[in-house]
Amino acid sequence: MNLPVGAHALELDESSLKARLRRLFINGLHGGVDPDFRKASRDLYFKELRLQLHALERFNEEVRTQPVRARLHLMRSLRSSRLVRYSRTHWVELNTCQAGLLEHLYHRINTIRAVRRSIVWADSAATIHERTVHLERVPTFRLMQQLGQEGLKRSN
């Protein structure tokens, strides 16, 4: 999935030593979730949810030709740990945000866990696809839009 050209303006400059140390600090101490709500929302918006959508697209393309590889790749790419860390780190901000944002986030986490369980239990591809419907584009983009709005509100 390609991002609009303006989205690249939000990327961090990883070339400076200060930026690299900050990234190391965030990954080591905070588990990859920035303590700043705006930056964490931006990371979740542009990285984690986009990777999940890409993994779902790849699974749907490869499941007929290479079913084992498609399942393993989906299992590796579809994670909920960063979403859980994000919600635990920023629960105060998420509770004061739009109504239901934290609920939408936990609904997504529970759906990801259900998909991963169905892969481990070796359910059929149709069952896995049925469970991924809740992770498809429309709910994901709604969640991404809400997170983006809240990140912009906090930055002003």
N, C-alpha and C positions, 0 to 999 in steps of 0.2 A: 504494500500500500504506500503510495507516494504522499508526502506531506506537501502543503503549499509552500511556495518560496519564502513567505514571511515567517514560517515556523523555524527556519534555519537561523534566523536572527536571535532566537532564544537559546541557542546552543551555547554551552559554556566554553570558554577559552581554556583548553587543557594544557596549553603550552607553558604557562608560567608555573614556577615552583609553588607559589602560594595556592594556586588552583589544584595542583596535584596533591599537595598535602591536605587540603580541605577534603578532596574526594577520598583520600586514604582514611582520614578521620571519620568521615560519614560512613564509609563501608565497614571500617573496623569497629567503631564504637556504637553506631546506630543501626547496623545491619542493612545499610544501603538506603535508608530513608532519611532525608534531610530534616533536621530539626526545625527549619524555617518552613512554615506551612505553604507559602506561595511556591517556593522552590520544590518542595516535596510534591505538591499538586501538579506542577509542571512536569516533573520527572515521571510521575504516574501517568499523566495525560499523554505525553509524547513517547514514552518508552514502554512501560509495562503493558498497558492496554493495547498498544499497537502490536507488540510482540505476540500477545494472545490472539489477536485477530489474524495475524499472519500464520500462526500455528494452526488455527482452525481451517483456514483456507488450504493450507498444505495438506492437512489430514483429509479433507474432502476430495482433493485431487488425487492423492496417492492411495487411498484406502482400497480401491479396486485392483490396482496393479501390484502394490507392495503392502499388504495389510499389516504385517509384523513391523516393518520399518515405520509405517505411518503411526501405528499405536505407540511405539517407543518414542518417536519424535514428539508426539502430542503429550505423552506422559512427562517428558523432559521439559517441554516448553510451557506447558500450562501449569502455572504455579499460583498458589494463593498466599505464600509466606510474606511476600512484600506488601500485599494488600492488608494482611493482618497487622504487620508492623506499622504500616501507615495509619491504620485505624486506631491502634493502641497509642501511638505517639501523638496523634492529633485529634483525639476524641473530643476534647473541649471545643476546638474550632469546628469540628464536624457536627457537634450537637447544636451549635449556634448558627449553623448554615441553613440552607433551604430544608424545608420539612422533608424528611425521608431520605436524605443523602446517605446517612450512616446505614439505614436499613437497606438501601439499594446496594451499597458496598458489601454488606454481609450476605445479602441474597446472592450476589455474584460469587463470593467466597464459598458459600455452601454449594452452589452449582458446580464450581470448579472441582470441589472435593468429590461431588457425586460422579462427575465425569472420570476423574482419576480412579475412583473405586470401581467403576464399570470396566475400565481398562484392565485393572488388576484382576478382576473376576473373570476376565476374558469373555465379556458379553459380545453380542454380535455388533457388527458395524452399524446396523440400523438403530440399535438401542443406544449406542454411543452418540450417533448423529441426533437422535431424538433428545438426548440430554444436552447437547450443545446448542440447541435452538435458542435457549435462554441466554446464551453467550454471543449470539450473532450480532450483526451490525447495529440494528436499531437500539436495543437496550444499551449496548456499549457506547454508542455515540451520545445517547442521552446522559449516561453517567459521565462521559468525558466532557460534555458541555457543562454540566453542573459543576464538576471539579474545576474546569477552566474559569467559569464565572466567579466561583468562590476565591480562587487564587488571585484573580484580578481585583476583586473587592478588597482583599487584604493588602494588596500592594499599593493601593491609593491612599 
